[in-house]
Amino acid sequence: MPEPGLRGKLRLGYIVLGALIAIKIAEYLVGTTIPNGVWPFLTILALVGAWPILYYFMHINQLWHPKSRHDE
């Protein structure tokens, strides 16, 4: 169950940040260890890394489901 309030939001932010760091490390390892044909793998990793940024930090989901004053 998610923690309420600021503490829960900060915890979620740290979890997302940790996941983004792990994805960037994977991108580096894939880019430096696979000699040829690396573009498809890097593209997939870039898209996977972009989704949490768009969802959690840029709040792209609010474009389709805007938060009303009653949701707060």
C-alpha positions as CSV (number, residue, x, y, z in Angstrom):
1,M,0.0,0.0,0.0
2,P,1.5,3.4,-1.0
3,E,2.4,5.7,1.8
4,P,0.3,8.9,2.0
5,G,1.6,12.4,1.8
6,L,5.0,13.8,1.0
7,R,6.9,10.9,2.4
8,G,5.2,8.5,-0.1
9,K,5.8,10.8,-3.0
10,L,9.5,11.2,-2.1
11,R,9.9,7.4,-1.8
12,L,8.3,6.9,-5.2
13,G,10.5,9.6,-6.7
14,Y,13.6,7.8,-5.3
15,I,12.4,4.4,-6.7
16,V,11.9,5.9,-10.1
17,L,15.3,7.6,-10.0
18,G,16.9,4.3,-9.1
19,A,15.2,2.6,-12.0
20,L,16.3,5.3,-14.4
21,I,19.9,5.0,-13.2
22,A,19.7,1.2,-13.7
23,I,18.3,1.7,-17.3
24,K,21.2,4.2,-18.1
25,I,23.7,1.7,-16.8
26,A,22.2,-1.0,-19.0
27,E,22.3,1.4,-22.0
28,Y,26.0,2.0,-21.3
29,L,26.8,-1.7,-21.0
30,V,24.8,-2.6,-24.2
31,G,26.5,0.3,-26.1
32,T,30.0,-0.7,-25.1
33,T,29.8,-4.5,-25.2
34,I,27.8,-5.3,-28.4
35,P,30.0,-4.4,-31.4
36,N,27.5,-4.4,-34.2
37,G,23.7,-4.1,-34.5
38,V,23.3,-2.2,-31.2
39,W,20.7,0.3,-32.4
40,P,17.6,-1.7,-31.8
41,F,18.6,-2.5,-28.3
42,L,19.5,1.1,-27.5
43,T,16.3,2.3,-29.0
44,I,14.2,0.0,-26.8
45,L,16.2,1.0,-23.7
46,A,15.8,4.7,-24.6
47,L,12.0,4.3,-24.9
48,V,11.8,2.3,-21.6
49,G,13.8,5.0,-19.9
50,A,11.7,7.8,-21.4
51,W,8.4,6.4,-20.2
52,P,9.0,7.0,-16.4
53,I,10.3,10.5,-17.1
54,L,7.2,11.3,-19.1
55,Y,4.8,9.7,-16.6
56,Y,6.2,10.5,-13.2
57,F,8.1,13.8,-13.7
58,M,6.3,15.4,-16.7
59,H,2.9,14.0,-15.7
60,I,1.9,13.2,-19.3
61,N,-1.1,11.2,-18.1
62,Q,-2.8,14.4,-17.0
63,L,-3.1,15.4,-20.7
64,W,-5.8,12.8,-21.1
65,H,-7.1,12.7,-17.5
66,P,-6.7,16.1,-16.0
67,K,-6.7,16.3,-12.2
68,S,-9.7,18.3,-10.9
69,R,-9.8,20.3,-7.7
70,H,-11.8,17.5,-6.0
71,D,-9.0,14.8,-6.7
72,E,-6.5,16.5,-4.5
